[in-house]
Amino acid sequence: MTIRKHNAAVDKTTNRKSNGYAIWSAVALFFFYQYILRVSPSVMVNELRFDFSLTAEQFSYFGAFYLYAYSLLQIPVGLMVDKYGVKRVVLMSITLCVLSTILASVTHHLYMAYLSRILMGAGSACAFMCTLKIVVDYIPKSKNGIWMGATLTLGVAGALIAGKPLSLAMDMFGWRHALLLTTIIGASIFVFSAFILPREKIAQPVAGLNASSDILKGIREILSTRMVLIYAFLAVGLYTPLSVMADLWGVAYIMSKFGLDRSHAAEVSMMLYIGLCIGSLVLPYLAEKYDALNQTIRICIFGILSSLCAILFLPNLGAFEISILFLLLGLFCGAEMLCFTGVVRCAPAGKTGVTLGITNTANMLGGAFAQQIIGFLLDRFFWKGALDTNGHRFYEQQDYTYALASLIIILILCCWVASKLPNNEAARSHF
């Protein structure tokens, strides 16, 4: 009898692990889908500005509102996952993303369009978190790192698909119908997830765990940990160029400076995500192999700064050279994953999850704020009063260059902060 029970337990564990890859695929596909929604405004920049008569600052809210909702809901969504389980939260989130996309495609009112972006961000907030939770719960621990990297790779694929295919669909059907077509992807993922994801048995919360005083005490402890703050700041700084150039302003800048059409500009912009995919997998491997976490972060910050300066200030670049520079920029931005590794190592005991939640919240808020700053600078400081043939504000190539140069200030500050990181040998006393 004992042997039978033991064999049954082993079979149950084996089935759980063997089904883990299918379960992962369901949530990872949602992460893929939300990335399409996230970057879609950068491809639709001209159409959105024309339909809603937007200034640069007003357009920046399409990216910022998404990121604000996404970032501010990280911790609340984490509590919902603990209370209701992954399946319920994911299905509810996919539904919210689909409905908000429909709203965005049919509305002709600017504030309703803004609301749709807020709802998209809220619906997307659980995607990455739930995918990583599935990896930890259902994938063998020896393969956790590989499948976490695969998760980011699939998300990057979503960003890539939002470029050329969306541009072609917009040329054929218009931006509203192109956006509406993405709901088919969301609906398909909903059906797949409903069948694949298991209904989890929710564990009872530990007494006193959710007390406000305990939560605030934990947050204070995290925010008083110097090394956590340093790594978190660097994570924000490394993410900001990616958020600004890939998610919102990259296509418009490439079209303005290099004279490419929207389709080709979207292709070049998406090279950032290809580079990010490579960097997110290769840089952590190299940093771990050579025990060079902090040195790798420093090198990558300098690499981001050099690549961005080349993009902004080098003249007469061809499409190939531009693509290589955007690829390098994305690759170096992959060092953001190293900053999260540092955060985990330095997190107070028993508070790793909350520390990551706070760091990711700061990360996304920083990206949203940077996107808005670019729009603010374009409208308030660099616009020269020019209008296009439709009477909308026209921004020259230099206007974009000067506004995007504000990112250089952030990166120089990151270089200074990174100089405060100890060498890895000394850092072990902090971990």
C-alpha positions in Angstrom: 0.0 0.0 0.0 2.8 2.4 0.9 4.6 1.7 -2.4 1.4 2.3 -4.3 0.9 5.7 -2.6 4.5 6.6 -3.3 4.2 5.6 -7.0 0.9 7.6 -7.3 2.7 10.7 -5.8 5.6 10.3 -8.2 3.1 10.0 -11.2 1.3 13.1 -10.1 4.5 15.1 -9.8 5.6 13.8 -13.2 2.3 14.7 -14.8 2.5 18.1 -13.2 5.9 18.8 -14.7 5.1 17.3 -18.1 2.0 19.5 -18.4 4.0 22.5 -17.2 5.3 23.4 -20.7 1.7 23.5 -22.1 0.6 25.6 -19.1 3.6 27.9 -19.6 2.7 28.3 -23.3 -0.8 29.5 -22.5 0.4 32.4 -20.2 3.4 33.1 -22.3 1.2 33.6 -25.3 -0.7 36.2 -23.3 2.6 37.9 -22.5 3.3 37.9 -26.3 -0.2 39.4 -27.0 0.2 42.2 -24.5 3.5 43.3 -26.1 1.7 43.8 -29.4 -0.8 46.1 -27.6 2.0 47.9 -25.8 4.0 49.0 -28.9 1.1 49.5 -31.3 1.0 53.3 -30.9 4.5 53.7 -32.1 3.5 52.1 -35.4 0.3 54.2 -35.6 1.8 57.5 -34.6 0.8 59.4 -37.7 -2.7 58.0 -37.9 -3.4 58.6 -34.2 -2.1 62.2 -34.4 -4.2 62.8 -37.5 -7.5 61.3 -36.2 -7.3 62.9 -32.8 -5.5 66.1 -33.8 -2.7 65.4 -31.2 0.3 67.4 -30.2 3.5 65.4 -29.3 2.7 65.7 -25.6 -0.8 64.5 -26.1 0.4 61.5 -28.2 2.9 60.6 -25.4 0.0 59.8 -23.1 -0.9 56.8 -25.3 2.3 55.1 -24.1 2.5 56.7 -20.7 -1.1 55.8 -19.6 -0.5 52.1 -20.5 2.7 52.0 -18.5 1.2 53.9 -15.5 -1.6 51.4 -15.2 0.7 48.4 -15.8 3.3 49.5 -13.2 0.9 50.7 -10.4 -1.0 47.4 -10.5 2.0 45.1 -10.1 1.7 44.7 -6.4 -2.2 44.6 -6.3 -2.2 42.0 -9.1 0.3 39.9 -7.2 -2.1 39.8 -4.2 -4.9 38.9 -6.6 -2.9 36.0 -8.0 -2.2 34.7 -4.5 -5.9 35.0 -3.6 -7.6 33.8 -6.8 -5.0 31.8 -8.7 -3.3 32.3 -12.0 -6.2 31.0 -14.2 -8.9 33.3 -13.0 -6.6 36.4 -13.1 -5.2 35.6 -16.5 -8.7 35.0 -18.1 -10.0 38.2 -16.6 -7.0 40.1 -17.8 -7.2 38.8 -21.4 -10.9 39.7 -21.5 -10.0 43.3 -20.3 -7.3 43.6 -23.0 -9.6 42.4 -25.8 -12.5 44.7 -24.7 -10.2 47.7 -24.3 -8.7 47.1 -27.8 -12.2 47.1 -29.2 -12.9 50.4 -27.4 -9.7 51.9 -28.9 -10.6 50.8 -32.4 -14.2 52.3 -32.4 -13.9 55.4 -30.3 -13.5 58.9 -31.8 -13.1 60.6 -28.5 -9.6 61.3 -27.2 -10.4 60.7 -23.6 -12.0 57.3 -24.4 -8.9 56.4 -26.3 -6.8 57.3 -23.3 -9.1 55.2 -21.1 -8.6 52.2 -23.5 -4.9 52.5 -23.0 -5.3 52.6 -19.3 -7.5 49.4 -19.4 -4.9 47.7 -21.7 -2.2 48.4 -19.2 -4.3 47.2 -16.4 -5.2 44.0 -18.3 -1.5 43.4 -19.2 -0.2 43.9 -15.6 -0.3 40.2 -14.7 1.2 38.7 -17.8 4.9 38.6 -17.0 4.4 37.9 -13.3 2.0 35.0 -13.9 4.3 33.5 -16.6 7.3 33.5 -14.1 5.1 32.0 -11.4 4.1 29.2 -13.8 7.8 28.6 -14.5 8.6 28.3 -10.8 5.6 26.2 -10.0 5.5 23.8 -13.0 8.9 23.7 -14.7 11.9 21.8 -13.2 14.1 24.1 -11.2 17.1 23.2 -13.3 15.4 24.7 -16.3 13.9 27.8 -14.7 16.4 30.2 -16.1 16.1 28.9 -19.7 12.3 29.2 -19.6 12.4 32.6 -18.0 14.6 33.7 -20.9 12.2 32.0 -23.3 9.4 34.1 -21.8 11.1 37.3 -22.6 12.0 36.1 -26.0 8.3 35.4 -26.8 7.4 38.8 -25.5 10.0 40.3 -27.8 8.4 38.4 -30.7 5.1 40.2 -29.9 6.9 43.5 -30.2 8.4 42.5 -33.5 5.0 41.3 -34.9 3.6 44.7 -34.0 5.9 46.3 -36.5 5.9 45.2 -40.1 2.6 43.2 -40.1 0.7 46.0 -38.3 2.0 48.5 -40.8 0.9 46.4 -43.7 -2.5 45.8 -42.2 -2.9 49.5 -41.6 -2.0 50.2 -45.3 -4.7 47.7 -46.4 -7.5 48.3 -43.9 -6.7 51.4 -41.9 -5.4 51.6 -38.3 -8.8 50.9 -36.6 -9.5 47.7 -38.5 -5.8 46.7 -38.1 -6.1 47.1 -34.3 -9.4 45.3 -34.3 -7.7 42.3 -36.0 -5.5 41.9 -33.0 -8.5 41.0 -30.9 -8.7 37.7 -32.8 -5.3 36.8 -31.3 -6.5 37.7 -27.8 -9.7 35.7 -28.1 -7.8 32.7 -29.4 -5.4 32.9 -26.4 -8.4 33.2 -24.1 -9.9 30.0 -25.4 -6.6 28.1 -25.2 -5.9 29.3 -21.7 -9.4 28.4 -20.5 -8.7 24.8 -21.5 -5.0 24.5 -20.6 -4.7 26.3 -17.3 -5.5 24.2 -14.2 -7.8 25.5 -11.5 -5.5 25.9 -8.6 -6.3 25.2 -5.0 -5.7 28.5 -3.2 -3.7 28.3 0.0 -4.9 30.0 3.0 -3.0 33.2 3.8 -0.7 33.2 6.8 -2.2 35.1 9.7 -1.2 38.7 9.8 0.6 38.5 6.4 -1.7 41.0 4.7 -1.8 43.4 7.6 -1.1 47.0 6.5 1.5 47.5 9.2 3.4 44.4 8.0 3.3 45.5 4.4 4.5 49.0 5.2 7.2 47.7 7.4 8.5 45.4 4.7 8.5 48.2 2.1 10.4 50.5 4.5 13.0 47.7 5.0 13.4 47.3 1.3 13.7 51.0 0.6 16.4 51.4 3.3 18.6 48.7 1.6 21.2 50.8 -0.2 22.3 48.1 -2.8 18.6 47.4 -3.7 18.1 51.1 -4.4 21.3 51.3 -6.6 20.3 48.3 -8.7 16.7 49.4 -9.0 17.8 52.9 -10.2 20.1 51.3 -12.7 17.3 49.0 -13.9 15.1 52.1 -14.5 18.0 53.9 -16.3 18.7 50.9 -18.6 15.0 50.4 -19.4 14.3 54.0 -20.2 16.0 54.2 -23.7 14.2 51.0 -24.7 10.8 52.3 -23.5 11.2 55.6 -25.3 12.7 54.5 -28.6 11.0 51.1 -29.1 7.6 51.6 -27.5 6.7 55.2 -28.6 9.1 57.6 -30.3 11.5 55.5 -32.3 9.5 55.1 -35.5 8.7 58.8 -35.7 12.3 59.8 -35.1 13.6 57.3 -37.8 11.1 58.6 -40.3 12.1 62.2 -39.6 15.9 61.9 -39.5 16.6 59.1 -42.0 13.7 59.6 -44.4 12.4 56.0 -44.2 8.8 55.2 -44.8 6.7 53.9 -41.8 7.1 50.2 -42.7 10.9 50.3 -42.9 11.1 52.6 -39.9 9.1 50.1 -37.9 11.5 47.3 -39.0 14.5 49.3 -37.8 12.9 50.2 -34.5 12.1 46.6 -33.9 15.8 45.8 -34.1 15.9 47.1 -30.5 13.8 44.1 -29.4 15.9 41.6 -31.3 19.0 43.0 -29.5 17.1 42.9 -26.2 16.3 39.3 -26.8 19.9 38.4 -27.5 21.2 40.5 -24.6 18.7 39.2 -22.1 20.0 35.6 -22.7 23.7 36.2 -23.4 24.6 38.9 -20.9 23.4 37.0 -17.7 25.2 33.9 -19.0 28.5 35.8 -19.4 28.1 37.7 -16.2 27.6 34.4 -14.2 30.3 32.5 -16.1 33.0 35.1 -15.4 31.5 36.3 -12.0 31.3 39.8 -13.5 27.8 41.1 -12.7 28.7 44.7 -11.8 31.5 45.0 -14.4 29.0 43.9 -17.1 26.4 46.4 -16.0 29.0 49.2 -16.2 30.1 48.1 -19.7 26.5 48.0 -20.9 25.7 51.4 -19.6 28.6 52.8 -21.6 27.5 50.7 -24.6 23.9 52.2 -24.4 25.3 55.7 -24.1 27.7 55.2 -27.1 25.0 53.7 -29.3 22.4 56.3 -28.5 24.9 59.2 -29.2 25.7 57.6 -32.5 22.0 57.3 -33.4 21.3 60.9 -32.5 24.4 62.7 -33.8 26.1 60.7 -36.5 25.1 62.1 -40.0 24.5 60.2 -43.3 23.8 56.8 -41.8 22.3 54.2 -44.1 19.5 51.8 -43.3 22.1 49.0 -42.5 24.1 51.2 -40.1 20.9 52.4 -38.4 19.7 48.8 -37.9 23.1 47.8 -36.4 23.0 50.7 -33.9 19.5 49.9 -32.8 20.4 46.2 -32.5 23.4 47.2 -30.2 21.3 49.6 -28.2 18.8 46.8 -27.5 21.5 44.3 -26.8 23.1 46.5 -24.1 19.7 47.3 -22.7 19.5 43.5 -21.9 21.7 44.3 -18.9 18.4 45.3 -17.2 18.1 41.6 -16.3 21.4 41.8 -14.5 20.1 44.7 -12.4 17.1 42.5 -11.4 19.6 39.7 -10.5 21.4 42.2 -8.2 18.1 43.2 -6.7 17.3 39.6 -5.9 20.7 39.0 -4.3 20.4 42.1 -2.1 16.7 41.8 -1.1 15.9 41.5 2.6 15.4 37.9 3.6 11.9 36.6 2.8 11.0 39.7 0.8 12.3 38.9 -2.7 8.9 38.9 -4.4 7.9 42.3 -2.9 11.3 43.7 -3.8 10.9 42.6 -7.4 7.4 44.1 -7.5 8.6 47.4 -6.2 11.6 47.4 -8.7 9.3 46.6 -11.6 6.9 49.3 -10.6 9.7 51.8 -10.5 10.9 50.5 -13.9 7.7 50.9 -15.7 6.9 54.3 -14.1 10.3 55.5 -15.1 9.6 54.5 -18.7 6.2 56.2 -18.7 7.7 59.4 -17.2 10.5 59.4 -19.8 8.0 59.0 -22.7 6.0 62.0 -21.4 9.1 64.1 -20.9 10.0 63.7 -24.6 6.6 64.9 -25.7 6.7 67.8 -23.2 10.1 68.9 -24.5 9.0 68.7 -28.1 5.9 70.9 -27.5 7.2 73.4 -24.9 10.8 73.9 -26.0 11.7 72.7 -29.5 8.6 73.1 -31.6 9.1 76.1 -33.9 5.4 76.7 -34.8 5.5 74.8 -38.0 2.3 73.0 -39.2 1.8 70.3 -41.8 -0.7 70.4 -44.7 -3.4 69.2 -42.3 -2.8 71.9 -39.8 -1.1 69.7 -37.2 2.1 70.4 -35.5 5.2 69.5 -37.5 8.4 68.5 -35.7 11.7 68.8 -37.5 14.5 66.2 -37.2 16.5 68.5 -34.9 13.5 68.9 -32.6 13.4 65.1 -32.0 17.1 64.9 -31.6 17.2 67.6 -28.9 14.3 66.1 -27.0 15.7 62.5 -27.2 19.1 63.9 -26.0 17.6 64.2 -22.6 18.1 60.4 -22.3 21.9 61.1 -22.4 21.6 62.9 -19.1 19.9 59.9 -17.5 22.6 57.6 -18.8 25.4 59.8 -17.5 23.8 59.8 -14.1 23.6 55.9 -14.4 27.4 55.9 -15.1 28.0 57.8 -11.9 25.7 55.5 -9.9 27.2 52.4 -11.4 30.6 53.6 -10.2 29.3 53.1 -6.7 28.8 49.4 -7.3 31.5 47.3 -5.5 33.6 44.8 -7.4 32.0 41.4 -7.3 34.4 40.1 -4.7 33.6 43.0 -2.4 29.9 42.8 -3.3 29.6 39.3 -1.7 29.6 40.9 1.7 26.5 42.8 0.7 24.6 39.8 -0.7 
